[in-house]
């Protein structure tokens, strides 16, 4: 992957500062469901270098910038912002707009945050300083700062704003029309800082404003309403300024609280009855917030809204196809609009022959060497179940059909109706990537065969791929029936034929497990992996086969580990969760496919047992403040690899919801 550093393609920063005297801050309504998200993630960090990844960052509305809360008595501002670029995220500064109040020392801030906003409070003997941050759009965050006089005597407060200090490379500050202008030779991003009530001046460190002094009477407070805007060049700054002129902080905060309260309500009220404990409501709020932090508005080559796998790991600041389809299903339980945006985004990168890119980025450099397993029709069908938007189905159906046909045209080496994973460039590594299970044990001895120009396959037929294609045929049939276009019967007939092959070619009756085979379909590629239960998820197995697979899944020596249903049986000689990315860790998507597969065949008691064990065994999953991880060690439960991982969050939702 291209790991070169670039800055946000547009950076415009506005501070609108006003000062007013008022009594105590008004009470806000009691948002019942929003309370499940209180401090569900820990955002406290003050960065000390431009790529500091020691803490989590909060964003909303698809913004390409994010903040943390202060954990310092010397930083009376929200940390950052953290600027998200092509494949790297960089901190602009410890605080691009730090508020300095002269001759005041503060306690360690008390932090309270929800899915809707961040909040922090500093105190001393005389004053209480409270700051709240909420996103008004994908371009602008509003920050309200309130200083209350707790003493019995009037207090004179002298304050100013400055950056503390610059962490990002090569930022330069200058004055232009009374605005502080920010630029960098590393990007075409231009920034502007506006201080309507204070004079600003640039210096070697960046900028600072003139000192302003106000008097606060006992038990009164003053408030500074500010905004920070980061806007891409393809958007209208004039329109954003107009929006800002028409709103106030309280209205935006209440709108966000209502929005997030309703989202969490949709999740909490639609849980399976066996998962009604508060801890499951809280983890649903955490899952929604995890995906919220990875949500991005269109920019550059990205035409629709999408979601990173994880902003926290620099290599994941792009948009992957099967990640997107899984995330869309999870999001559809509380926001079908965003779910549909994600699906449209990836199919913007569909070729005329039906191929869909593996991963795409805002500034190009997309991975076109392979695609990912065909779960897109599943995602569209699940979204359609939620809101019956037939126009969305009309838009997606021809794209899904073309993608489905592509597999048989470009990934069926011997044209026997059974597909293989492969690549467009003939490389073995890209062909393994196409499975989504990059270094899985079943591919250790795989080789590449050529199908045609720009089309290569592995020399094995994979059970999971063909199970996905079987399910896709049935989902396409459902969508066809909704559109009444006459395709449904064809897909159903094809599905029946493929189902028979899955049951005969890929199932080893002696082992009671589904395996990949060679191209001729007469030799199993042994090693019990999570691909073995995809036939159950797709409902392609017989009841007898499902019973046999279930027995192995529920064996503590194999898959019923501390965090059940990992990618490789624990008794396999190559099982290695710490050094094997797909050779043993528990990925929650694979665990979900296992749980759902059990439910499909009536094994609900076993499915419930495994689900509870997953949530209780995975480190920090049910704990406040701890991030949802990319994967987990199935024996110890330790969280592994990237934090704030979107598809893990999506499958947390799927594991708990009625579907």
C-alpha positions in Angstrom: 0.0 0.0 0.0 1.1 3.6 -0.6 2.0 4.9 2.8 3.1 8.4 1.8 1.9 11.2 4.0 -0.6 13.7 2.7 -2.6 16.4 4.4 -6.3 16.8 4.3 -7.1 18.0 0.8 -8.8 21.1 2.1 -8.5 22.8 5.5 -10.5 25.8 6.5 -10.8 26.7 10.1 -13.1 29.3 11.5 -13.5 30.4 15.1 -16.7 32.4 15.7 -16.3 33.8 19.2 -19.1 35.5 21.2 -19.3 36.4 24.8 -22.5 36.6 26.8 -23.5 36.6 30.4 -26.1 34.2 31.6 -27.3 32.2 34.6 -26.6 28.5 35.0 -26.6 26.4 31.9 -30.2 25.2 31.1 -31.1 21.6 31.9 -31.4 19.4 28.8 -34.1 16.8 28.3 -33.5 13.3 29.7 -32.5 11.2 26.7 -33.1 7.7 28.0 -31.3 5.7 25.4 -28.4 8.1 25.0 -27.4 7.3 28.6 -26.2 3.9 27.5 -23.4 5.6 25.6 -22.1 7.7 28.5 -18.3 7.3 28.6 -18.6 4.1 26.6 -15.3 4.9 24.9 -12.3 6.8 26.5 -11.1 9.7 24.4 -8.7 11.3 26.9 -5.3 12.0 25.4 -3.0 14.9 24.7 -0.8 14.0 21.7 2.9 14.5 21.8 3.7 13.7 18.2 1.9 14.1 14.9 1.1 10.4 14.6 0.4 9.7 18.2 -2.1 6.8 18.3 -2.1 6.3 22.1 -5.8 7.3 22.4 -9.1 7.3 20.6 -10.6 10.2 18.6 -14.2 11.3 18.4 -15.9 12.4 15.1 -19.4 12.6 13.7 -21.4 13.4 10.6 -18.7 11.9 8.4 -16.1 14.5 9.2 -12.5 13.9 8.1 -11.2 15.3 11.4 -11.5 14.2 15.0 -10.9 15.2 18.6 -9.9 13.8 22.0 -10.6 15.1 25.4 -7.8 16.6 27.6 -6.1 14.6 30.3 -3.9 17.5 31.3 -4.4 20.5 33.7 -2.4 22.6 31.2 -4.5 22.0 28.1 -7.8 23.7 28.5 -9.1 22.7 25.1 -10.1 19.6 23.2 -7.0 17.8 21.8 -6.4 18.2 18.2 -7.9 18.1 15.7 -6.6 14.9 14.3 -6.6 15.2 10.5 -7.5 12.1 8.5 -5.8 12.0 5.1 -5.3 9.4 2.4 -3.7 6.6 4.4 -2.3 8.5 7.4 -3.8 10.5 10.2 -1.9 13.4 11.7 -2.5 15.7 14.7 -2.5 19.3 13.6 -1.3 20.2 17.1 -1.9 19.4 20.7 -4.7 22.0 20.5 -5.1 24.2 17.5 -7.2 26.6 19.6 -6.2 26.4 23.2 -7.9 28.7 25.7 -5.5 30.3 28.1 -7.0 32.0 31.2 -4.3 34.0 33.0 -3.3 33.3 36.6 -5.5 30.2 36.9 -4.6 26.7 37.9 -7.0 23.8 37.2 -7.8 20.4 38.5 -7.6 17.4 36.2 -10.6 17.6 33.9 -13.7 15.6 34.5 -14.8 14.1 31.3 -18.3 13.0 30.2 -19.0 12.0 26.6 -21.8 10.3 24.6 -22.4 9.3 21.0 -23.6 12.9 20.5 -20.8 15.0 21.9 -17.7 15.5 24.0 -17.7 17.3 27.3 -15.0 18.3 29.8 -14.9 20.4 33.0 -12.0 22.0 34.8 -12.4 23.6 38.2 -10.5 25.5 40.9 -11.5 27.4 44.0 -13.1 30.3 42.1 -14.0 29.1 38.6 -15.6 26.2 36.7 -14.6 25.9 33.1 -16.9 23.6 31.0 -16.4 22.8 27.3 -18.7 20.9 25.0 -18.0 19.8 21.4 -20.6 18.7 18.8 -20.5 18.3 15.0 -22.9 20.4 13.1 -22.0 18.8 9.7 -19.2 16.9 8.1 -17.2 20.1 7.9 -17.8 21.9 11.2 -17.5 21.2 14.9 -19.1 23.6 17.4 -17.4 24.2 20.7 -19.1 25.9 23.6 -16.9 27.1 26.5 -18.6 28.3 29.7 -16.7 29.9 32.6 -18.7 30.1 35.8 -17.8 32.2 38.9 -18.3 29.9 41.9 -17.0 32.4 44.4 -18.8 35.1 46.5 -17.0 38.0 44.8 -16.7 39.3 41.3 -13.9 37.7 39.2 -11.9 39.3 36.5 -11.0 36.8 33.8 -8.4 37.5 31.1 -8.2 35.0 28.3 -6.7 34.5 24.8 -6.5 31.8 22.2 -3.4 30.2 20.5 -2.2 27.0 19.0 -0.3 24.7 21.4 1.9 23.7 19.5 2.0 22.7 15.8 2.6 19.0 15.4 1.9 18.5 11.7 4.7 19.0 9.1 5.2 22.3 7.3 2.2 24.3 8.4 2.7 28.0 7.9 0.6 30.8 9.3 0.0 34.3 7.8 -2.6 37.0 7.9 -5.1 37.6 5.1 -8.0 40.1 5.4 -7.8 39.9 9.2 -7.9 36.1 9.1 -5.1 33.8 10.1 -4.3 31.8 7.0 -2.8 28.3 7.2 -1.1 26.6 4.3 1.4 23.8 3.6 3.5 22.8 0.6 2.4 19.2 1.3 -1.2 19.9 0.3 -3.5 22.3 -1.4 -5.3 22.7 1.9 -5.8 26.2 3.0 -7.0 27.2 6.5 -8.5 30.3 7.9 -8.9 31.3 11.6 -11.4 34.0 12.3 -11.6 35.9 15.7 -14.5 38.4 15.5 -14.0 39.9 19.0 -10.2 39.6 19.3 -7.3 40.7 17.2 -5.1 37.9 16.0 -1.4 37.9 14.9 0.9 35.3 13.5 4.3 34.4 14.9 6.9 31.7 14.7 4.8 29.3 16.7 1.7 29.9 14.7 -0.7 32.6 16.0 -2.2 34.1 19.1 -5.1 36.5 19.9 -5.0 39.7 22.0 -5.8 39.4 25.7 -9.4 40.1 26.5 -10.6 40.8 30.1 -14.2 40.4 31.3 -15.8 40.5 34.8 -18.0 37.7 36.0 -20.4 38.3 38.9 -20.9 35.6 41.6 -22.9 32.6 40.4 -22.9 33.9 36.8 -21.1 32.6 33.8 -19.9 33.7 30.4 -19.9 31.6 27.3 -17.7 31.5 24.2 -19.4 29.9 21.2 -16.7 28.8 18.7 -16.6 26.7 15.6 -13.9 24.8 13.8 -14.4 24.0 10.1 -12.4 21.6 7.8 -13.9 21.7 4.4 -12.8 20.1 1.1 -12.3 22.2 -2.0 -15.3 20.6 -3.8 -17.6 21.9 -1.1 -18.9 25.5 -0.8 -17.4 27.5 2.1 -20.0 30.2 1.4 -22.8 27.6 2.0 -21.1 26.4 5.2 -20.8 30.0 6.5 -24.5 30.6 5.8 -25.4 27.4 7.8 -23.2 28.6 10.7 -24.9 32.0 10.7 -28.3 30.4 11.1 -27.7 28.0 14.0 -26.7 28.1 17.7 -24.9 25.7 19.9 -27.8 24.5 22.0 -30.0 23.7 18.9 -27.2 21.7 17.3 -26.4 19.8 20.5 -30.1 18.9 21.1 -30.4 17.8 17.5 -27.4 15.5 17.9 -28.7 14.1 21.2 -32.1 13.4 19.6 -30.4 11.7 16.6 -28.1 9.5 18.6 -30.8 8.7 21.2 -33.1 7.5 18.4 -30.3 5.4 16.8 -29.5 3.7 20.1 -33.2 3.2 20.7 -33.6 1.4 17.4 -30.9 -1.1 18.5 -31.9 -1.5 22.1 -35.6 -2.1 21.4 -34.9 -4.7 18.7 -32.5 -6.9 20.6 -33.1 -10.6 20.9 -35.1 -11.2 24.1 -32.3 -13.3 25.6 -29.9 -10.3 25.5 -31.8 -7.7 27.5 -29.2 -7.0 30.2 -27.9 -3.4 30.3 -24.4 -4.5 29.3 -25.7 -5.5 25.9 -27.5 -2.1 25.5 -24.2 -0.4 26.2 -22.2 -2.5 23.8 -24.7 -1.7 21.1 -24.1 2.0 21.8 -20.4 1.3 21.6 -20.7 -0.5 18.3 -22.7 2.5 16.8 -20.1 4.9 18.1 -17.2 2.8 16.7 -18.6 3.0 13.2 -19.5 6.7 13.7 -15.8 7.5 14.3 -14.9 5.8 11.0 -17.6 7.4 8.9 -16.5 9.8 6.1 -18.4 12.1 3.7 -17.6 12.1 0.0 -14.3 13.7 -1.0 -11.8 13.4 -3.9 -12.6 10.2 -5.8 -15.1 9.0 -3.2 -18.6 9.9 -4.5 -20.7 8.6 -1.6 -20.3 8.4 2.1 -18.3 5.5 3.4 -16.6 4.0 6.4 -13.0 3.1 7.2 -12.2 -0.3 8.8 -10.3 1.7 11.4 -9.1 5.3 11.5 -6.8 4.2 14.3 -4.5 2.2 12.0 -3.0 4.2 9.2 -3.1 1.4 6.7 -6.9 1.2 7.0 -7.8 4.8 6.0 -9.6 3.6 2.9 -12.8 1.8 1.9 -12.8 -2.0 1.4 -15.6 -3.8 -0.4 -16.6 -6.7 1.9 -15.9 -4.5 4.9 -18.4 -2.0 3.4 -21.0 -4.7 2.8 -20.8 -6.0 6.4 -20.8 -2.5 7.8 -23.8 -1.6 5.8 -25.8 -4.5 7.2 -24.9 -3.5 10.8 -25.7 0.2 10.2 -29.0 -0.7 8.5 -30.4 -1.5 11.9 -30.4 2.2 12.9 -29.5 4.3 9.8 -30.6 2.9 6.4 -29.6 6.1 4.6 -26.0 5.7 5.6 -26.1 2.0 4.8 -27.3 2.7 1.3 -24.6 5.4 0.8 -21.9 2.9 1.6 -23.3 0.3 -0.9 -23.5 2.9 -3.7 -19.9 4.1 -2.9 -18.2 0.8 -3.7 -20.2 0.2 -6.8 -19.0 3.5 -8.2 -15.8 1.5 -8.7 -17.4 -1.3 -10.8 -15.9 -2.1 -14.2 -18.0 -2.7 -17.2 -17.4 -6.4 -16.9 -18.8 -6.4 -13.3 -15.5 -6.4 -11.3 -15.6 -4.3 -8.1 -12.4 -3.0 -6.6 -11.0 -4.5 -3.4 -10.2 -1.1 -1.8 -10.5 2.5 -2.8 -9.1 5.8 -1.5 -10.0 9.4 -1.6 -6.9 10.4 -3.6 -6.6 7.3 -5.8 -4.2 4.4 -5.7 -7.0 1.9 -5.5 -6.3 -1.8 -5.2 -7.6 -3.3 -8.4 -5.7 -6.6 -8.2 -8.6 -8.4 -6.6 -12.1 -8.1 -5.3 -13.6 -9.5 -2.2 -16.2 -12.3 -1.4 -19.7 -11.7 -2.9 -21.7 -10.4 0.1 -23.2 -7.3 -1.6 -26.6 -8.8 -2.6 -27.0 -10.0 1.0 -26.3 -6.4 2.2 -28.8 -4.8 -0.2 -31.5 -7.4 0.7 -31.0 -6.8 4.4 -31.2 -3.0 3.9 -34.3 -3.4 1.8 -35.9 -5.5 4.6 -35.6 -2.4 6.9 -37.2 0.3 4.8 -38.6 -1.2 1.5 -36.9 1.4 -0.6 -37.6 0.0 -4.1 -35.7 2.9 -5.8 -32.6 1.8 -4.0 -33.1 -1.8 -5.2 -33.7 -0.5 -8.8 -30.4 1.4 -8.6 -28.4 -1.5 -7.1 -29.9 -4.6 -8.9 -28.2 -4.3 -12.3 -24.9 -3.7 -10.6 -25.3 -6.7 -8.3 -26.3 -8.9 -11.3 -23.3 -7.8 -13.3 -21.0 -8.5 -10.3 -22.5 -12.0 -9.8 -22.0 -12.9 -13.4 -18.4 -11.6 -13.3 -17.5 -14.4 -10.9 -18.6 -17.1 -13.3 -16.9 -15.3 -16.3 -13.6 -14.6 -14.6 -13.2 -17.0 -11.6 -14.4 -20.4 -12.9 -11.2 -21.9 -14.4 -12.8 -25.1 -15.7 -16.2 -23.7 -16.3 -18.0 -26.2 -14.1 -20.1 -23.7 -12.3 -17.9 -23.8 -9.2 -15.8 -20.7 -8.7 -12.3 -20.0 -7.2 -10.7 -17.0 -5.6 -8.1 -15.3 -7.9 -6.6 -12.0 -9.0 -6.5 -9.7 -12.0 -2.7 -9.5 -12.1 -1.8 -13.1 -11.8 -0.2 -12.7 -8.3 -0.7 -15.3 -5.7 -0.9 -12.8 -2.8 -3.7 -10.9 -4.4 -5.6 -14.1 -5.0 -5.4 -15.0 -1.3 -6.5 -11.4 -0.5 -9.6 -11.9 -2.6 -10.8 -14.5 -0.1 -10.7 -11.9 2.6 -8.8 -14.5 4.7 -5.4 -13.5 3.5 -3.0 -16.1 5.0 -5.5 -18.8 5.9 -4.0 -22.3 6.3 -6.0 -23.6 3.4 -4.0 -21.5 0.9 -0.5 -22.6 2.1 0.0 -24.8 -1.0 -2.1 -22.9 -3.5 -0.9 -22.0 -7.0 -2.2 -19.7 -9.7 -3.8 -20.8 -13.0 -4.7 -18.5 -15.8 -8.3 -18.2 -17.0 -7.9 -15.5 -19.6 -6.6 -12.0 -20.1 -6.6 -10.3 -16.7 -8.3 -13.2 -15.0 -6.5 -15.7 -12.8 -7.7 -18.3 -10.2 -6.2 -20.3 -7.4 -6.0 -24.0 -8.2 -8.7 -24.8 -5.7 -12.4 -24.4 -5.4 -13.5 -22.8 -2.1 -16.5 -23.8 -0.1 -17.1 -20.4 1.4 -17.0 -18.6 -2.0 -19.6 -21.0 -3.5 -21.7 -20.8 -0.3 -21.7 -17.0 -0.7 -22.6 -17.3 -4.3 -25.4 -19.7 -3.5 -26.8 -17.2 -0.9 -26.4 -14.4 -3.4 -28.5 -16.2 -6.0 -31.3 -16.4 -3.4 -31.0 -12.8 -2.4 -30.9 -11.8 -6.1 -34.1 -13.8 -6.5 -35.7 -11.9 -3.6 -34.7 -8.6 -5.1 -35.9 -9.7 -8.5 -39.3 -10.6 -7.1 -39.5 -7.1 -5.5 -38.8 -5.6 -8.9 -40.9 -8.1 -10.8 -38.3 -8.4 -13.5 -38.6 -12.1 -14.3 -35.1 -13.1 -13.1 -36.1 -14.9 -9.9 -36.9 -18.4 -11.3 -33.5 -18.6 -13.0 -31.6 -17.7 -9.9 -33.6 -20.2 -7.8 -32.9 -23.0 -10.3 -29.2 -22.1 -10.3 -29.2 -22.0 -6.5 -30.7 -25.5 -6.3 -28.0 -26.9 -8.6 -25.2 -25.2 -6.6 -26.6 -26.4 -3.3 -26.4 -30.0 -4.4 -22.8 -29.5 -5.4 -21.9 -27.9 -2.1 -23.4 -30.8 -0.2 -21.5 -33.4 -2.3 -18.2 -31.9 -3.4 -17.2 -29.9 -0.3 -18.6 -32.0 2.5 -16.4 -34.8 4.1 -18.8 -37.2 5.8 -16.0 -38.9 7.7 -14.8 -35.7 9.3 -18.2 -34.0 9.5 -16.8 -30.8 8.0 -16.9 -28.7 4.8 -13.5 -28.2 3.1 -12.1 -26.5 0.0 -11.2 -29.0 -2.8 -8.9 -29.1 -5.8 -10.1 -28.0 -9.2 -11.3 -31.5 -10.0 -13.4 -31.6 -6.8 -12.1 -35.0 -5.8 -9.5 -34.1 -3.1 -10.2 -32.2 0.1 -7.8 -29.5 1.3 -8.0 -30.5 5.0 -7.8 -28.2 8.0 -10.9 -27.2 9.9 -11.4 -23.5 9.4 -14.3 -21.1 9.8 -15.0 -21.5 6.0 -16.5 -24.9 7.1 -19.6 -23.3 8.6 -20.4 -20.9 5.8 -22.6 -23.6 4.2 -24.7 -23.4 7.3 -24.9 -19.6 7.2 -26.0 -19.8 3.5 -28.5 -22.6 4.4 -26.8 -24.8 1.8 -26.1 -27.8 4.1 -28.5 -30.7 4.9 -29.8 -31.0 8.4 -27.6 -34.0 9.0 -24.5 -32.2 7.7 -25.4 -29.2 9.9 -25.7 -31.5 12.9 -22.2 -32.9 12.3 -20.6 -29.4 11.8 -22.4 -28.2 15.0 -20.8 -31.0 17.0 -17.3 -29.9 16.0 -18.1 -26.2 16.5 -19.3 -26.9 20.1 -16.2 -28.9 21.0 -14.1 -26.9 23.5 -10.9 -28.4 22.1 -11.7 -27.1 18.6 -14.0 -24.0 18.3 -15.8 -23.5 21.6 -12.9 -21.6 23.0 -13.0 -18.6 25.4 -13.9 -16.5 22.4 -15.7 -19.1 20.3 -15.8 -19.7 16.6 -12.3 -18.5 15.6 -10.8 -18.9 12.2 -8.9 -22.1 12.8 -9.6 -25.1 15.0 -7.6 -24.8 18.2 -6.2 -28.4 17.9 -4.7 -27.8 14.4 -0.9 -27.9 14.3 -0.7 -24.5 12.5 -3.1 -22.7 14.9 -1.2 -19.6 15.9 -3.4 -16.6 16.9 -0.5 -14.3 17.8 1.5 -14.7 14.6 -1.2 -15.8 12.3 -3.6 -13.1 11.1 -6.2 -15.5 9.7 -4.6 -18.6 11.3 -6.4 -18.6 14.6 -7.7 -15.2 15.8 -11.4 -14.7 16.3 -12.8 -12.3 13.8 -16.3 -11.4 14.8 -17.6 -11.6 11.2 -16.6 -15.3 11.1 -18.0 -15.8 14.6 -21.3 -14.3 13.5 -21.5 -16.5 10.4 -21.1 -19.5 12.8 -23.7 -18.3 15.2 -26.2 -17.5 12.5 -25.4 -20.8 10.8 -26.4 -22.6 14.0 -29.6 -20.6 14.3 -30.5 -21.4 10.7 -30.7 -25.1 11.6 -32.5 -24.7 14.9 -29.5 -24.9 17.2 -30.6 -21.8 19.2 -29.4 -23.0 22.6 -25.9 -23.6 21.2 -26.0 -20.3 19.4 -27.0 -18.4 22.6 -24.2 -20.1 24.6 -21.6 -19.2 22.0 -22.8 -15.6 21.7 -22.7 -15.1 25.5 -19.2 -16.6 25.5 -18.0 -14.3 22.7 -19.1 -11.2 24.5 -17.8 -12.2 27.9 -14.6 -13.7 26.6 -13.5 -10.9 24.3 -11.3 -8.5 26.3 -13.0 -5.2 26.9 -16.0 -5.8 24.6 -18.5 -5.3 27.5 -16.3 -2.9 29.4 -16.8 0.9 29.3 -13.9 2.8 27.9 -12.4 -0.1 25.9 -12.3 -0.1 22.1 -13.8 -2.8 19.9 -10.8 -4.6 18.3 -10.1 -6.0 14.9 -9.9 -9.5 16.3 -9.3 -11.4 19.5 -7.2 -14.2 20.8 -9.6 -17.1 21.1 -7.8 -18.7 24.1 -6.8 -15.7 26.2 -9.5 -13.3 25.0 -6.9 -10.6 24.4 -7.8 -7.9 21.9 -5.5 -8.0 18.8 -4.5 -5.6 16.1 -6.4 -2.4 15.2 -8.7 -0.6 17.6 -12.1 0.9 16.7 -12.8 -1.7 14.0 -15.9 -1.2 12.0 -16.8 -4.7 10.8 -16.3 -6.0 14.4 -18.8 -3.4 15.5 -21.2 -4.3 12.7 -21.2 -7.9 13.8 -21.6 -7.0 17.4 -24.9 -5.6 16.3 -25.8 -8.5 14.1 -25.1 -11.0 16.9 -27.6 -9.3 19.2 -30.3 -8.1 16.9 -33.5 -9.8 15.7 -33.1 -10.3 12.0 
